[in-house]
């Protein structure tokens, strides 16, 4: 093997190592961006409830709501935002570790099961949300 071949092989190995390293960096960056976009939506949901504290029982104490309730429109608007947040969690499987995927899936399902307002908002809107979201809600994941 001549010197040129050795140099070319060395450069190729080093280049391959650099590509592998960069891919790892990209993966970490994607996971970080995924988490931050989810946390941003969570903050919006929480801020909506903080700004309208009368809505808290509908989301954290399983209070039932009907269309005659004076808070109905606000509760449905926050429910919509809450569902966007939950769907964001459900659809980001590739950007989340397996351990976190299970925990976040449990969270999505738990919020759905404990919140009549979210259940009411979702009724008849199956086509509005992704298959991944419904798979988690229906315990198929």
WOWODA-V525788 format. One record per residue. N is the residue number from 1. RES is the residue in one small letter. SS is DSSP state (@ for helix, = for strand, . for the rest). PHI is phi in degrees with one decimal (999 if undefined). D_FIRST is the distance of its C-alpha to the first C-alpha in Angstrom with 1 decimal. Layout:
[[N	RES	SS	PHI	D_FIRST] [N	RES	SS	PHI	D_FIRST]]
//
This chain:
[[1	x	.	999	0.0] [2	x	.	-86.1	3.8] [3	x	@	-60.0	6.8] [4	x	@	-62.2	8.3] [5	x	@	-64.3	6.3] [6	x	@	-63.0	6.9] [7	x	@	-64.5	10.4] [8	x	@	-62.1	11.1] [9	x	@	-64.2	10.6] [10	x	@	-62.6	12.6] [11	x	@	-62.8	15.2] [12	x	@	-63.5	15.6] [13	x	@	-64.6	16.3] [14	x	@	-63.6	18.6] [15	x	@	-62.0	20.3] [16	x	@	-62.8	20.9] [17	x	@	-61.1	22.4] [18	x	@	-65.2	24.6] [19	x	@	-64.6	25.8] [20	x	@	-59.9	26.7] [21	x	@	-61.1	28.6] [22	x	@	-63.4	30.4] [23	x	@	-62.9	31.5] [24	x	@	-61.8	33.0] [25	x	@	-64.6	34.8] [26	x	@	-63.0	36.1] [27	x	@	-60.5	37.4] [28	x	@	-62.9	39.2] [29	x	@	-65.1	40.6] [30	x	@	-63.7	41.9] [31	x	@	-62.6	43.6] [32	x	@	-64.8	45.2] [33	x	@	-62.7	46.5] [34	x	@	-61.1	47.8] [35	x	@	-59.4	49.7] [36	x	@	-66.6	51.2] [37	x	@	-68.0	52.4] [38	x	@	-68.1	54.1] [39	x	@	-64.8	55.6] [40	x	@	-64.9	56.9] [41	x	@	-64.6	58.8] [42	x	@	-59.6	60.0] [43	x	@	-63.3	61.4] [44	x	@	-64.5	63.2] [45	x	@	-62.7	64.8] [46	x	@	-62.0	65.9] [47	x	@	-64.8	67.2] [48	x	@	-60.7	69.2] [49	x	@	-73.7	70.8] [50	x	@	-62.7	71.4] [51	x	@	-67.9	73.0] [52	x	.	-131.2	75.2] [53	x	@	-57.8	75.9] [54	x	@	-66.3	78.5] [55	x	@	-87.2	75.6] [56	x	@	-51.6	74.0] [57	x	@	-58.6	76.1] [58	x	@	-72.3	74.9] [59	x	@	-108.2	71.2] [60	x	@	-123.8	71.5] [61	x	.	-131.4	74.7] [62	x	.	58.0	74.7] [63	x	.	-67.7	77.8] [64	x	.	-72.0	78.7] [65	x	.	-139.0	79.2] [66	x	.	-125.4	81.2] [67	x	.	-66.9	81.7] [68	x	.	-84.3	85.0] [69	x	.	-65.4	83.4] [70	x	.	-64.0	83.7] [71	x	.	-96.0	80.0] [72	x	@	-53.4	78.8] [73	x	@	-62.4	77.1] [74	x	@	-65.7	75.3] [75	x	@	-63.2	74.2] [76	x	@	-67.4	72.9] [77	x	@	-66.1	71.0] [78	x	@	-69.0	69.4] [79	x	@	-61.0	68.7] [80	x	@	-61.7	66.8] [81	x	@	-61.8	64.7] [82	x	@	-59.7	64.2] [83	x	@	-67.8	63.0] [84	x	@	-61.7	60.5] [85	x	@	-61.9	59.2] [86	x	@	-64.4	59.1] [87	x	@	-67.5	57.4] [88	x	@	-58.7	54.8] [89	x	@	-61.2	54.0] [90	x	@	-63.8	54.0] [91	x	.	-95.1	51.6] [92	x	.	-103.7	49.0] [93	x	@	-51.5	47.5] [94	x	@	-68.1	43.9] [95	x	@	-95.5	44.3] [96	x	.	-128.5	45.9] [97	x	.	-63.5	44.6] [98	x	@	-58.1	45.9] [99	x	@	-62.4	48.2] [100	x	@	-68.6	49.7] [101	x	@	-58.0	50.0] [102	x	@	-64.5	52.3] [103	x	@	-61.8	54.3] [104	x	@	-70.2	54.7] [105	x	@	-62.8	55.7] [106	x	@	-61.0	58.3] [107	x	@	-64.0	59.5] [108	x	@	-57.5	59.8] [109	x	@	-64.1	61.7] [110	x	@	-63.5	63.8] [111	x	@	-62.4	64.9] [112	x	@	-58.3	65.8] [113	x	@	-67.9	67.8] [114	x	@	-102.5	69.7] [115	x	.	-128.0	70.6] [116	x	@	-57.7	73.3] [117	x	@	-65.8	72.9] [118	x	@	-69.3	69.3] [119	x	@	-60.4	70.3] [120	x	@	-64.6	73.0] [121	x	@	-58.7	70.8] [122	x	@	-77.8	68.3] [123	x	.	-58.8	71.0] [124	x	.	78.9	70.6] [125	x	.	-115.7	67.6] [126	x	@	-55.8	64.9] [127	x	@	-75.3	63.4] [128	x	@	-78.7	63.0] [129	x	.	-121.8	60.3] [130	x	.	-69.0	57.0] [131	x	@	-61.0	56.4] [132	x	@	-59.2	54.3] [133	x	@	-60.9	57.4] [134	x	@	-67.9	59.7] [135	x	@	-61.6	57.4] [136	x	@	-68.3	57.6] [137	x	@	-57.2	61.3] [138	x	.	-87.1	62.0] [139	x	.	61.1	59.9] [140	x	.	-92.9	57.4] [141	x	.	-122.0	54.5]]
//
